[in-house]
Amino acid sequence: MIYAEHGTLRYRQINALSWRVASELSRRDPGLYIGLTGDGGSAAHADSLMMTNAGGPDYQARRCGLGFTAGSSGDFQIPWDRALGMRSARAIAIALEESQGIHRPEKSPVTTPRALGYRLMASILELTLGDRQYWSTGEGAGGPLDPESSATRDRLQPWEDTRWTLLRDHEPVATIDNFGSLETKGRLMDLHSRYRELNGRLYPLVLEVFDDLLP
């Protein structure tokens, strides 16, 4: 098996798909969030995008590893070649859920603020696949970007304190949190509020947020 390497087109494709599937899983189960990898273990070494909640299930997108896994021991696997050939990110999400005995309606529900942030990240990674500049993501600890948000006053769980940075040629250009806020160019945006103002259309939101950064 050939593993993806940072900077390659294959890694870009895998990273974008990882975020897209994470957004579908979070949309279908609002309790799921992307957590910190930590500084050890096989998951960290495989450059995993890790999804969990307080009581499970656990999902991983092992971007420099074998593919998607489900279950605390990673017993169910979808290799990258298979995942990249599946009909949609939703189909992957459903397969991961069903491997754990979870059966939800096929149609995904309305986007939550958290899932919207993940969808936005997936979309910008997809739009920049062919850019000569290298677009990637980084993780870090941190609570809500908006100190006045309801999430600050009524926190969900302390382990959800994760922020994700969008990088262009390794330079940060935007940060999202687990509560639907985005910070870019010194400006803070409530993504879900703007998404509703745009009648629930994702790509106009992506273009608005990243208009001067897109290739």
Disulfide bonds with the S-S distance in Angstrom:
none
